[in-house]
């Protein structure tokens, strides 16, 4: 597969394909940002390390941006910077363990925001942005206009995200579809600021285990995804095998329905990418016995047609997730103090 194919594989959109094809032909830099806002779930710990590795393979010099001050603005972890930074350290260790290449740089926002020139650029970004446009970008942080009306700092968040891109000079912005508004704001004002237009690559979002939504802070007021602040909405990297099986067993998974189905999403975006030769779903002998799913298209067709029952699918997904989370067992003690700090327990 060529560089562009690697970059685009498993994504929802590339803005724009022509720009991306030109970009990957040479040397380029990219980033993905995460708010250290709690315990890492499987989207951060399993899906993103795989995709970041592909982008690196596609020739990108990648940075993972640990957005500690952004988490503060967004009221995460009680705006306690000790807890926020403990969460960021956990994120980095988990992502490294799950396959983020050594060549990828982890960078704290606090390292960048200490530079006075950052704030000079942020003011220039603000000068080229309207309040109406900032309101449209608020869903990147899971907020609405009513939230910002109570706390003006919320309007600063989109400005910070655009400034991050311009100040660090990235060619590529990688993220879930919930980050689209910020990336498009950066593209919209790039010409006015004399900056290059960042290529934006967006991936699908994993639905909440409760269904009818997504697995993290909302990008649309009408949806809810698997959230680091709602432990029942998702599977977390330090969940025990028993917790994984219990959560998946009780998750939303209607027969034959693919849209906003969290178990289907986990197969497509988490399991199949890590098992490219296919996965086995054990069915009762009277239902045809074990079946091997080799790719996403075949899986979707089998599930829609009823050849895969939700109960059998949940059982298989539980087995694969438990297997994928095995490296976390050794990390728990290593990260004990940070895990306790994030959870609010007293270290000891």
Rosetta blueprint (number, residue, H / E / L):
1 X L
2 X L
3 X H
4 X H
5 X H
6 X H
7 X H
8 X H
9 X L
10 X L
11 X E
12 X E
13 X E
14 X E
15 X E
16 X L
17 X H
18 X H
19 X H
20 X H
21 X H
22 X H
23 X H
24 X H
25 X L
26 X L
27 X L
28 X E
29 X E
30 X E
31 X E
32 X E
33 X E
34 X E
35 X L
36 X L
37 X L
38 X L
39 X L
40 X L
41 X E
42 X H
43 X H
44 X H
45 X H
46 X H
47 X H
48 X H
49 X H
50 X H
51 X H
52 X H
53 X H
54 X H
55 X H
56 X H
57 X H
58 X L
59 X L
60 X E
61 X E
62 X E
63 X E
64 X E
65 X E
66 X E
67 X L
68 X H
69 X H
70 X H
71 X H
72 X H
73 X H
74 X L
75 X L
76 X H
77 X H
78 X H
79 X H
80 X L
81 X H
82 X H
83 X H
84 X H
85 X H
86 X H
87 X H
88 X H
89 X H
90 X H
91 X H
92 X H
93 X H
94 X H
95 X H
96 X H
97 X H
98 X L
99 X L
100 X L
101 X L
102 X L
103 X L
104 X L
105 X E
106 X E
107 X E
108 X E
109 X H
110 X H
111 X H
112 X H
113 X H
114 X L
115 X L
116 X H
117 X H
118 X H
119 X H
120 X H
121 X H
122 X H
123 X H
124 X H
125 X H
126 X H
127 X H
128 X L
129 X L
130 X L
131 X H
132 X H
133 X H
134 X H
135 X H
136 X H
137 X H
138 X H
139 X H
140 X H
141 X H
142 X L
143 X L
144 X L
145 X H
146 X H
147 X H
148 X H
149 X H
150 X H
151 X L
152 X L
153 X H
154 X H
155 X H
156 X H
157 X H
158 X H
159 X H
160 X H
161 X H
162 X H
163 X H
164 X H
165 X H
166 X H
167 X H
168 X H
169 X L
170 X L
171 X L
172 X E
173 X E
174 X E
175 X E
176 X E
177 X H
178 X H
179 X H
180 X H
181 X H
182 X H
183 X H
184 X H
185 X H
186 X H
187 X H
188 X H
189 X H
190 X H
191 X H
192 X H
193 X H
194 X L
195 X L
196 X L
197 X L
198 X L
199 X E
200 X E
201 X E
202 X E
203 X E
204 X L
205 X L
206 X L
207 X E
208 X L
209 X L
210 X L
211 X L
212 X L
213 X L
214 X L
215 X L
216 X L
217 X L
218 X L
219 X L
220 X L
221 X L
222 X L
223 X L
224 X L
225 X E
226 X L
227 X L
228 X L
229 X L
230 X L
231 X L
232 X L
233 X L
234 X L
235 X L
236 X E
237 X L
238 X L
239 X L
240 X L
241 X H
242 X H
243 X H
244 X H
245 X H
246 X H
247 X H
248 X H
249 X H
250 X L
251 X L
252 X L
253 X L
254 X L
255 X L
256 X L
257 X L
258 X L
259 X L
260 X L
261 X L
262 X H
263 X H
264 X H
265 X H
266 X H
267 X H
268 X H
269 X H
270 X H
271 X H
272 X H
273 X H
274 X H
275 X L
276 X L
277 X L
278 X L
279 X E
280 X E
281 X E
282 X L
283 X L
284 X L
285 X H
286 X H
287 X H
288 X L
289 X L
290 X L
291 X E
292 X E
293 X E
294 X L
295 X L
296 X H
297 X H
298 X H
299 X H
300 X H
301 X H
302 X H
303 X H
304 X H
305 X H
306 X L
307 X L
308 X L
309 X L
310 X H
311 X H
312 X H
313 X H
314 X H
315 X H
316 X H
317 X H
318 X H
319 X H
320 X H
321 X H
322 X H
323 X H
324 X H
325 X H
326 X H
327 X H
328 X H
329 X H
330 X H
331 X H
332 X H
333 X H
334 X H
335 X L
336 X H
337 X H
338 X H
339 X H
340 X H
341 X H
342 X H
343 X H
344 X L
345 X L
346 X L
347 X L
348 X L
